[in-house]
Amino acid sequence: MTHTKRLSALILTVIMMLSIIPASVFAVVSDGWHKTDAGKWNYYVDGEMIKDQWYKIGSKWYYFYTNGEMAASSIIPDEEFKRFYIVDASGAMVTTPGWYSVKVTIDLPVTKFWFYIKKNGTTTIGWKQIGGKWYYFVDMGGIMVNSDLVPDGMDIKDKLYFFNKDGTIKTNSWIKSSGGDWYYTDKNGAAVTGWKQIGKTWYYFGKSGAMYSDYWLEYPDDSEEYYYFNKSGAMVTNKWVEDYGDWYYQGKDGRSVKGWKQIGGKWYYLDPDDYGCCITDSTVLIDGKWYSFDENGVCVNPNGSDVGVKIT
């Protein structure tokens, strides 16, 4: 299940829990407010209980469930679950624009949900810049996303974003997931994919945004051009890399060198037909001449020979 699906399920649970309707109500006929034996409130007009609707009492709007119980400290969706309203502990719709929080009493990893109320009383949905900072409010209810809700980030329109505890997005930041993967967010807060130079070091991030480490990358695909990223994720340059007993040399551009290469005054041959694997302890024919290499891959006859020679 994706981060987004888990979050949607969690939020739907919250909305349902905040909207639980008890089975019994106290039957009355006189107009006005009436408190049930369970401590809940009903409202009557012309002897009829107000049910399943918004109703304005004085200057405030209240919502009554199908059994007539007044909603309180709840999220109230419209029939299409596209717009959402908040009612406070008194039951009145929250209409003052700005931040508003609802405490959560059920067993969840968070104890408070934050919303941003618009002028029409509905909760903000999607991205919203507030005080120069960006926040994201989910489609289901308008709950603000933060690191408590999505510790491993959230996919939004095919991009992965990470959030701080206060709901602001993390920009230009390294983030380690609960699974141990590393991500890096750009100036807009989206996890980087593909190549990225950070400082003076090059890194590569997969389609999911996870950084490659201790990994060989063929780039572009089917190009037979190979790059190696060490355990820290840094692209290796101008260094030898061992892989299952074989040795490769990564050039200044990060690619595996192929063919002849002089390193430290000594000549080596990186086999182009074997991904640039260094030839060792062998005598081989290269461009019409025989060359011999010791166990460390050093060529013992750099000028070559017309006949094969034995390594001494």
C-alpha positions as CSV (number, residue, x, y, z in Angstrom):
1,M,0.0,0.0,0.0
2,T,1.4,3.4,-0.9
3,H,2.0,6.3,1.5
4,T,-1.0,8.1,0.0
5,K,-3.3,5.2,0.3
6,R,-2.3,4.6,4.0
7,L,-2.9,8.3,4.7
8,S,-6.3,8.3,3.0
9,A,-7.4,5.3,5.0
10,L,-6.2,6.9,8.2
11,I,-8.1,10.1,7.5
12,L,-11.2,8.3,6.5
13,T,-11.1,6.5,9.8
14,V,-10.7,9.8,11.6
15,I,-13.7,11.3,9.8
16,M,-15.8,8.3,10.6
17,M,-14.7,8.2,14.2
18,L,-15.4,11.9,14.6
19,S,-18.9,11.4,13.1
20,I,-20.1,8.4,15.1
21,I,-23.8,8.6,15.6
22,P,-25.4,7.0,18.7
23,A,-28.5,4.9,18.2
24,S,-30.8,6.5,20.8
25,V,-32.1,10.1,21.2
26,F,-34.4,11.7,23.7
27,A,-37.8,12.4,22.1
28,V,-39.3,15.8,22.7
29,V,-41.8,18.1,21.0
30,S,-41.1,21.6,22.4
31,D,-39.0,23.9,20.2
32,G,-35.4,24.8,20.9
33,W,-32.4,22.9,22.3
34,H,-32.9,19.7,24.2
35,K,-30.2,17.5,25.8
36,T,-30.5,13.7,25.6
37,D,-29.8,11.3,28.4
38,A,-26.5,10.6,26.7
39,G,-25.5,14.2,27.0
40,K,-26.0,15.1,23.3
41,W,-28.0,17.9,21.8
42,N,-31.0,18.0,19.5
43,Y,-32.9,21.0,18.1
44,Y,-36.6,21.2,17.4
45,V,-38.6,23.6,15.2
46,D,-42.4,23.5,15.1
47,G,-42.2,20.3,17.2
48,E,-40.0,18.5,14.6
49,M,-36.5,17.4,15.3
50,I,-33.9,18.9,12.8
51,K,-32.1,16.0,11.1
52,D,-29.6,15.3,8.4
53,Q,-28.8,18.9,7.5
54,W,-27.2,22.2,8.3
55,Y,-29.4,24.6,10.3
56,K,-28.8,28.2,11.2
57,I,-29.5,29.1,14.8
58,G,-29.0,32.8,15.6
59,S,-25.9,33.8,13.6
60,K,-24.3,30.3,13.6
61,W,-24.6,27.2,11.6
62,Y,-24.9,23.7,13.1
63,Y,-25.0,20.3,11.6
64,F,-27.4,17.6,12.8
65,Y,-27.0,13.9,11.9
66,T,-29.7,11.6,10.6
67,N,-30.8,10.8,14.2
68,G,-31.0,14.5,15.1
69,E,-27.8,14.6,17.2
70,M,-25.8,17.8,16.8
71,A,-22.3,17.4,15.5
72,A,-19.5,18.7,17.7
73,S,-15.7,18.7,17.2
74,S,-16.2,17.0,13.9
75,I,-15.4,17.1,10.2
76,I,-18.5,17.4,8.1
77,P,-18.3,16.5,4.4
78,D,-20.7,17.5,1.7
79,E,-22.6,14.8,-0.2
80,E,-19.8,14.3,-2.8
81,F,-17.0,14.4,-0.2
82,K,-15.4,17.3,-2.1
83,R,-15.9,20.1,0.4
84,F,-15.4,19.8,4.2
85,Y,-16.5,21.9,7.1
86,I,-15.3,21.9,10.8
87,V,-17.7,22.3,13.7
88,D,-16.2,23.2,17.1
89,A,-16.9,21.7,20.5
90,S,-20.0,23.9,20.8
91,G,-21.3,22.5,17.5
92,A,-21.0,25.8,15.6
93,M,-19.4,25.8,12.2
94,V,-15.9,27.3,12.2
95,T,-16.1,30.3,9.8
96,T,-13.2,32.5,10.9
97,P,-10.5,32.2,8.2
98,G,-7.1,30.8,9.3
99,W,-5.6,28.0,11.2
100,Y,-7.8,25.6,13.2
101,S,-7.0,22.4,15.1
102,V,-9.1,19.4,16.2
103,K,-7.9,17.2,19.0
104,V,-7.9,13.4,18.3
105,T,-8.9,11.1,21.2
106,I,-8.7,7.8,19.3
107,D,-5.5,5.7,19.1
108,L,-3.5,7.4,16.3
109,P,0.1,8.4,15.9
110,V,-1.0,12.1,16.1
111,T,-3.0,13.9,18.8
112,K,-4.1,16.9,16.8
113,F,-5.1,17.7,13.2
114,W,-4.6,21.1,11.7
115,F,-6.8,22.7,9.1
116,Y,-6.8,26.0,7.3
117,I,-10.3,27.5,7.0
118,K,-11.2,29.6,4.0
119,K,-13.6,32.5,3.9
120,N,-16.6,30.4,3.0
121,G,-16.0,28.1,5.9
122,T,-14.6,25.1,4.0
123,T,-11.2,23.6,4.7
124,T,-8.3,24.3,2.3
125,I,-7.5,21.4,-0.1
126,G,-4.2,20.9,-1.8
127,W,-1.2,23.2,-1.8
128,K,-1.4,26.5,0.1
129,Q,1.3,29.1,0.7
130,I,0.9,30.7,4.1
131,G,3.3,33.3,5.5
132,G,5.7,32.5,2.7
133,K,5.8,28.8,3.5
134,W,4.1,25.9,1.6
135,Y,1.8,23.4,3.2
136,Y,-0.3,20.5,1.8
137,F,-3.8,19.7,2.8
138,V,-5.2,16.3,1.8
139,D,-8.3,15.9,-0.4
140,M,-10.0,13.8,2.2
141,G,-11.0,16.4,4.8
142,G,-8.3,19.1,4.3
143,I,-6.1,17.8,7.1
144,M,-2.6,19.3,7.0
145,V,0.2,16.8,6.2
146,N,3.2,16.7,8.5
147,S,6.0,14.3,9.4
148,D,3.8,12.6,12.1
149,L,1.3,11.6,9.5
150,V,3.7,10.7,6.7
151,P,7.2,10.1,8.2
152,D,8.3,8.5,4.9
153,G,6.9,11.3,2.7
154,M,3.8,11.5,0.5
155,D,3.3,11.1,-3.3
156,I,1.6,14.1,-4.7
157,K,1.0,14.1,-8.5
158,D,3.8,11.6,-9.1
159,K,6.3,13.5,-6.9
160,L,7.5,12.5,-3.4
161,Y,7.5,15.3,-0.8
162,F,8.7,15.2,2.8
163,F,7.3,17.4,5.6
164,N,8.5,18.9,8.8
165,K,6.6,18.4,12.1
166,D,5.0,21.9,11.6
167,G,3.7,20.9,8.1
168,T,6.2,22.9,6.1
169,I,7.9,21.1,3.3
170,K,11.5,20.1,3.5
171,T,13.6,21.8,0.8
172,N,17.2,21.2,-0.2
173,S,17.4,18.5,2.5
174,W,18.7,15.0,3.0
175,I,16.1,12.7,4.5
176,K,16.5,9.1,5.7
177,S,13.4,6.9,5.5
178,S,12.4,4.4,8.1
179,G,13.6,1.7,5.7
180,G,17.1,3.2,5.6
181,D,16.9,4.8,2.1
182,W,18.2,8.3,1.5
183,Y,16.4,11.0,-0.4
184,Y,17.2,14.6,-1.3
185,T,14.6,17.3,-1.9
186,D,15.0,20.1,-4.3
187,K,14.2,23.8,-3.7
188,N,10.5,23.1,-4.3
189,G,10.5,20.2,-1.8
190,A,10.2,17.4,-4.3
191,A,12.5,14.3,-3.9
192,V,15.1,14.4,-6.6
193,T,15.3,11.7,-9.3
194,G,18.1,11.0,-11.7
195,W,21.4,12.8,-11.5
196,K,22.1,15.5,-8.9
197,Q,25.3,17.3,-8.0
198,I,25.3,18.3,-4.3
199,G,28.3,20.3,-3.4
200,K,31.1,18.9,-5.6
201,T,29.8,15.3,-5.5
202,W,27.5,13.6,-8.0
203,Y,24.7,11.3,-6.9
204,Y,22.0,9.3,-8.7
205,F,18.4,8.9,-7.4
206,G,16.1,6.2,-8.8
207,K,12.5,6.7,-10.0
208,S,11.3,6.4,-6.4
209,G,13.7,9.1,-5.3
210,A,15.9,6.7,-3.3
211,M,19.6,7.3,-3.6
212,Y,21.8,4.6,-5.2
213,S,24.6,3.4,-3.0
214,D,27.1,0.6,-3.4
215,Y,25.6,0.2,-6.9
216,W,26.6,-0.1,-10.5
217,L,24.6,2.1,-12.9
218,E,24.4,1.6,-16.6
219,Y,23.6,5.0,-18.0
220,P,22.0,5.5,-20.5
221,D,20.3,2.1,-20.6
222,D,22.0,-0.4,-22.9
223,S,24.9,2.0,-23.4
224,E,27.5,-0.2,-21.7
225,E,28.6,2.9,-19.9
226,Y,29.0,2.1,-16.2
227,Y,29.1,4.3,-13.1
228,Y,29.7,3.2,-9.6
229,F,28.3,4.8,-6.4
230,N,30.0,4.0,-3.1
231,K,28.3,3.3,0.2
232,S,27.8,7.0,0.9
233,G,26.1,7.3,-2.5
234,A,28.9,9.4,-4.1
235,M,29.9,8.7,-7.7
236,V,33.4,7.3,-7.7
237,T,35.9,9.1,-9.9
238,N,39.6,8.4,-10.6
239,K,39.6,5.3,-8.4
240,W,39.8,1.6,-8.6
241,V,36.6,-0.4,-7.7
242,E,36.6,-4.1,-6.8
243,D,33.7,-6.2,-7.6
244,Y,33.7,-9.9,-6.7
245,G,37.5,-10.1,-7.1
246,D,37.6,-8.2,-10.4
247,W,38.9,-4.6,-10.7
248,Y,37.6,-1.6,-12.6
249,Y,38.8,1.9,-12.9
250,Q,36.4,4.8,-12.8
251,G,37.7,7.8,-14.8
252,K,37.3,11.5,-14.0
253,D,33.8,11.5,-15.5
254,G,32.8,8.6,-13.4
255,R,32.6,6.1,-16.2
256,S,34.4,2.8,-16.2
257,V,37.6,3.2,-18.3
258,K,38.0,0.8,-21.2
259,G,41.2,0.1,-23.1
260,W,44.6,1.2,-22.1
261,K,45.1,3.4,-19.0
262,Q,48.2,4.7,-17.4
263,I,47.9,5.0,-13.6
264,G,50.8,6.0,-11.4
265,G,53.3,5.5,-14.3
266,K,52.1,1.9,-14.9
267,W,50.0,0.7,-17.8
268,Y,46.8,-1.4,-17.4
269,Y,44.3,-2.8,-19.9
270,L,40.6,-2.6,-19.1
271,D,38.9,-5.1,-21.3
272,P,36.3,-3.3,-23.5
273,D,34.5,-6.6,-24.1
274,D,34.2,-7.2,-20.3
275,Y,32.7,-4.0,-19.0
276,G,36.2,-2.6,-18.5
277,C,37.4,-5.4,-16.2
278,C,41.2,-5.1,-15.6
279,I,43.1,-8.0,-17.2
280,T,45.4,-9.7,-14.7
281,D,47.8,-12.6,-14.7
282,S,47.4,-13.2,-18.4
283,T,49.0,-12.8,-21.8
284,V,46.6,-11.5,-24.4
285,L,46.6,-10.3,-28.0
286,I,45.6,-6.6,-28.4
287,D,45.6,-4.9,-31.8
288,G,48.0,-7.5,-33.3
289,K,50.5,-7.6,-30.4
290,W,50.9,-9.7,-27.3
291,Y,50.9,-8.1,-23.9
292,S,51.5,-9.7,-20.5
293,F,50.0,-8.6,-17.2
294,D,51.0,-9.5,-13.7
295,E,48.6,-10.5,-10.9
296,N,48.0,-6.8,-10.1
297,G,47.1,-6.0,-13.7
298,V,50.4,-4.1,-14.5
299,C,51.6,-4.6,-18.1
300,V,55.1,-6.0,-17.9
301,N,55.8,-5.3,-21.6
302,P,54.1,-2.0,-22.5
303,N,55.6,-2.0,-26.0
304,G,54.1,-5.4,-26.8
305,S,55.5,-8.4,-28.6
306,D,54.9,-10.2,-31.9
307,V,54.8,-13.5,-29.9
308,G,53.3,-14.4,-26.7
309,V,55.6,-14.1,-23.7
310,K,55.5,-15.7,-20.3
311,I,55.1,-13.4,-17.2
312,T,58.2,-13.4,-15.0
